[in-house]
Amino acid sequence: MIHVFQDNLSGASLDWYMQLERTQIQTWKDLADAFLKQYKYNLDIAPNRMQLQNLNQKSDESFKEYAQRWRELAARVQPPL
């Protein structure tokens, strides 16, 4: 299972994985805990539905620009829409 995980990484996450101490990662739970510790900040900064609901069009922004910004924010909302 751990090798399947590794095969799905790329870029910075693969670099992080390759630098892990193999003696500390013996089980799937060890790997999951290390991954969450490393990347949990992504969830911490993810917008929620209230932030999406409160998003307003800026005075100098076209509706198209506003809609694009809204869609980009909506794609990051946690939990997903």
C-alpha positions as CSV (number, residue, x, y, z in Angstrom):
1,M,0.0,0.0,0.0
2,I,2.8,2.4,0.8
3,H,4.3,1.9,-2.7
4,V,1.0,2.7,-4.3
5,F,1.0,5.9,-2.3
6,Q,4.5,6.8,-3.4
7,D,3.6,6.1,-7.1
8,N,0.9,8.9,-6.9
9,L,3.2,11.6,-5.6
10,S,5.1,14.2,-7.7
11,G,7.0,17.4,-7.2
12,A,7.4,18.7,-3.7
13,S,5.3,15.9,-2.1
14,L,7.5,13.2,-3.8
15,D,10.6,15.1,-2.5
16,W,9.1,15.2,1.0
17,Y,8.4,11.4,0.8
18,M,11.9,10.5,-0.4
19,Q,13.4,12.4,2.5
20,L,11.5,10.5,5.2
21,E,13.4,8.4,7.6
22,R,12.6,4.8,6.6
23,T,13.0,3.7,10.2
24,Q,10.1,5.9,11.3
25,I,7.7,4.7,8.6
26,Q,6.9,1.1,9.3
27,T,3.2,1.0,8.8
28,W,0.4,2.7,6.8
29,K,-0.6,4.6,9.9
30,D,2.9,5.9,10.4
31,L,2.9,7.2,6.8
32,A,-0.6,8.7,7.1
33,D,0.4,10.5,10.3
34,A,3.5,11.9,8.8
35,F,1.7,13.1,5.7
36,L,-1.1,14.8,7.7
37,K,1.5,16.5,9.9
38,Q,3.3,17.8,6.8
39,Y,0.2,18.9,4.8
40,K,-2.6,19.6,7.2
41,Y,-2.0,23.3,6.8
42,N,-3.7,23.0,3.4
43,L,-7.0,22.2,5.2
44,D,-6.4,24.9,7.7
45,I,-6.2,27.6,5.0
46,A,-9.0,26.1,2.9
47,P,-12.1,28.4,2.7
48,N,-15.4,27.3,4.1
49,R,-18.9,27.8,2.7
50,M,-19.4,31.0,4.8
51,Q,-16.4,32.6,3.2
52,L,-17.8,31.7,-0.2
53,Q,-21.2,33.0,0.7
54,N,-19.7,36.3,1.9
55,L,-17.6,36.9,-1.3
56,N,-18.7,40.1,-2.9
57,Q,-17.9,41.6,-6.3
58,K,-15.3,44.4,-6.1
59,S,-16.3,47.8,-7.4
60,D,-13.6,47.7,-10.1
61,E,-14.3,44.1,-11.0
62,S,-16.3,42.8,-14.0
63,F,-18.9,40.2,-13.4
64,K,-16.8,37.7,-15.4
65,E,-13.8,38.4,-13.2
66,Y,-16.0,38.0,-10.1
67,A,-17.5,34.8,-11.3
68,Q,-14.0,33.4,-12.0
69,R,-12.8,34.3,-8.6
70,W,-15.9,32.8,-7.0
71,R,-15.4,29.5,-9.0
72,E,-11.8,29.3,-7.9
73,L,-12.7,29.8,-4.3
74,A,-15.6,27.3,-4.6
75,A,-13.2,24.7,-5.9
76,R,-11.2,25.0,-2.6
77,V,-14.1,25.0,-0.2
78,Q,-13.9,22.4,2.6
79,P,-15.9,20.3,2.9
80,P,-16.4,20.1,-0.9
81,L,-19.7,21.4,-2.3
